[in-house]
Each structure stands twice: as structure tokens, then as C-alpha cells.
């Protein structure tokens, strides 16, 4: 059985393949369980956004070439993974005011399951001495359209691979390229992401990358729990410190509640592999993130338990750094330096746990990692970790 390939989008020669649907009949002899569709949304803030829906086995993943190749939503069977943002997305980047003087314009487009933060910076807004914005919240990459998108399908297994290229380039400044490969397969209860960030310039460049992975109902509810192999943890600020005794559990939606953020160093196996689990015990379902601490050494937990209509959500966020202002992270050695032409690879996989047996296995895997040592929990923000 052959693997068939398509170029869906390429700005170098004005290729655009949508709208389209690809099914087993499009690959001679294939009986695999897959479907791929490309659509352009119309109307409202979505106008002009391309959505690439990949289905393989029980898994469906909606990718956004128009929004930095982010993952808008995913499904396992009838269970939707993602959250209910008050922002009715996906929002076209032309409607996201990244350079808003507040530095918070990024929030106008925020509603994805997985959104990358970076590449020049990925943390809180930063301003110069005159109060002018230097780095906006979470950077630019999520609001830059892909310049090329390619698709390949294994007609025998039904494995679908999507590769996208997004350039974050400014004349006279940094020139970075993200090449991402997303793999969805009937053999996976989820999907995998392989990213590579390349410095296109003849000059050195610094880069940051954080995967903002966001979950709401049904995974998130009163009594949900996050399970992490904690080596060390600090609250980001004094408000987060007030919730320290319950940092790993969630209350139900609470109108007016303020966000709480915690920064972690996680245990990993000898090769750097680690796992973070969010579980809803009432429904006996959950999801894990798998990543490597040699690539993504910093982990942040964002708890935003406001009312559902205001964005009841939690973020599990592996990154190259903590989401503090870039200058703070640079001062503490948490900016990745790329030589001219150098690139760096990053891997992330999302695994869905559809039942209690899968959750038991996930907890056991994390317990094995936690056996590496007792967690050190700081009662107040640790200088250096937090700005």
C-alpha cells in the first residue's frame, strides 16, 4: 500500500487545495478508517480562517493553518477536548491586536486546545522605561498564518501526517521558522506533535516556546485533579500561594475567581521523558501530556476557575521557560540561543484516557517518575523563578 501526499497550501506558487475532502477511496486499495477535510470559514471574526480536520480511527483533530498551526479542538469518539472560551473563535489574526498598548491583545483570539506561545517571547507583556510595549503577551507565532501545509496518508494503516511551516520574521530583527508535524493514527488514543524551530538569520537569535494546552469541561469540573511528578514547585505570586494546599485539585466554576499559576520542575526518566495528567474522576476520563524535560524543562499550571461563560479552564503548559517577561527569563538563562542556521526540536503528545483502567495506568506511570524524590513545595514565590 502506498503513502499518498498532497500539497494543501504553498504561498511560493499560489497553491491552495481547499475546499477538499480526502477519504479512503482517494487511495487505491485503501480500506483504512480516515478522513481529511479542508474548509475556509466565513462570517464574523472567523472570516478567512482555514480549518483542517483530520480524522483517524476514533480521533479527530482540528488544525488551524491560519493561526500558527495551532490545535483548535480534538475529539475522542463523542468526547470533546478543549474549552468554552468567551471568544467565539477561531479568530482570524487580522482581528487580533497584538500591539495593543496594554500588551494583552493576544487574548482577543484565545480559544484553542493547544496554542503555541513564542517564538521571540512567550510570557507576560514587557514595556520599556517610557511605558512602550516591547514584547506583547505570549508572542506572535499563534497569530501568523502558515506559508506551506503538506499532507500524507498511509493508505494501509490510516495514519495521517500534516506538516506546516510558519515564519516569524521581521526585517532588521529576528528571523525564525517553525516547522511542525502532527501525526494522527488509529493506533494512538490521541495525537503527536513534532516541532522544529530554525534560525534563518546569519546572526544569532534567542527564542522561547511554550505549549499552552487548555482544558475545560468535561475534563475540568468540581473535583478534577492534576497529577504531576513534582520535583520542585513555587506559586507565581502571593495570590497563588493562598491556594497552595489545593494546588492539584479544582473547584467548580466560581464567578469572580482570579487565576492562580504555579511553576514546576518535574521529575523525568533517565532519557528526560515525563508526563502530566488531568483527570475527571466523576466521569473516569482524563488526558495526559507527554514531553521531554531536556527540550521543555519548565512546566506551568494555570488554574482559571471563573464561571463557564467567562472561561472556566485550566492550562497545562510545558515550555523552554516560565511565562515571565522575556528580560527576566533571559537574566536567568531561560532563553534558547540559536546560532545562525541552527535549529532545535521539540516533541509533545496528547493522550486521551477514556476509562478508569487507562487512568490507573497513567497514575502508575507518574508515580514511577515521582519515586525519584519527594516534592519540594515552596510556600511563597521563589526569587528567580518568578518576576
ABEGO torsion letter per residue (X at the ends): XBBBBBBABBAAAGBBAOBBBBBAAABBGBABBBBBBBBBBBEEAABGBBBBBBBBEABBBBBBAABGGBBABBBBEABBBEBBBABBOBBBAAABBAABAAGAAAAAABABABBBBOAABABBBBBBAAGBBABBBGEAAAABBBABBBBBBBAAAGBBBBBBBBBBBBBGBBBBBBBBBBBBBAABBEBBBBBBBBBABABBBBBBBBBBBBBBOAABBBGBBBBBBBABBBBABAAAAAAAAAAABBBBBBBGBBBBBBBBBBBBBAAGBBBBBBBBAAAGBBBBBBBBAAABABBBBBBBABBAAAGBBBBBBBBABBBBBAAAAAAAGABBBBBBGBBBBBBBBBBBBABAAAAAAAAAAAAAAAAAEBBBBBABBBBGABX
